[in-house]
Amino acid sequence: MAKTILTILNIFLFCACGTGLKINKSNFKPINNNFSGSFKNFSYKTKGRNYDPTLLNLFNIFDIASDTIIFKINSNGQLQLTFKDSLKIKTEIFKGNFSKKGYYEIYFRKIKKEIPPLVPIIYGYRDIDRIRIGLTINNDLVVDNKWAADGNIFILAAGSAGRSQSFFKKIK
């Protein structure tokens, strides 16, 4: 009986944890401070969703009909997106971090409240919206989007979470 419980605990412990982009290391190319490029706004492949979001939608920029998005890391380490909006050119700047694994990570929301800390038995709330950006060896852009909005009070819990990965072609 104790062996069965221990096996079930190990399954939950190892299956519930996952980080990083879900792409083979042999197909992944790290991003650094010199990253720049032009990419199509429409994905050619999406994993984890029933629809293909645009690149601007993943950055929470909506109602823009632009075909090309220009990416550049500025001197402050921030991601700069440049795109055409109707008749003018717009630039949006996003603050993020480079990871040791080679991607650039941006949090749009990161709210976490727990009572008591670590194991939220009494109350817990989490609202996360983040993206991770990487490159394939073909220089296509990979955007890994994770979101979670959930909470609990004692043993009652509710919410939703998800993760998707979209691929965008580089414009030569």
Secondary structure as GFF3:
##gff-version 3
##sequence-region A 1 172
A	DSSP	alpha_helix	2	15	.	.	.	ID=ss1
A	DSSP	three_ten_helix	25	27	.	.	.	ID=ss2
A	DSSP	beta_strand	28	29	.	.	.	ID=ss3
A	DSSP	beta_strand	36	40	.	.	.	ID=ss4
A	DSSP	beta_strand	45	47	.	.	.	ID=ss5
A	DSSP	alpha_helix	55	58	.	.	.	ID=ss6
A	DSSP	beta_strand	68	73	.	.	.	ID=ss7
A	DSSP	beta_strand	79	85	.	.	.	ID=ss8
A	DSSP	beta_strand	88	94	.	.	.	ID=ss9
A	DSSP	beta_strand	97	98	.	.	.	ID=ss10
A	DSSP	beta_strand	104	115	.	.	.	ID=ss11
A	DSSP	beta_strand	123	136	.	.	.	ID=ss12
A	DSSP	beta_strand	141	153	.	.	.	ID=ss13
A	DSSP	beta_strand	156	168	.	.	.	ID=ss14
###
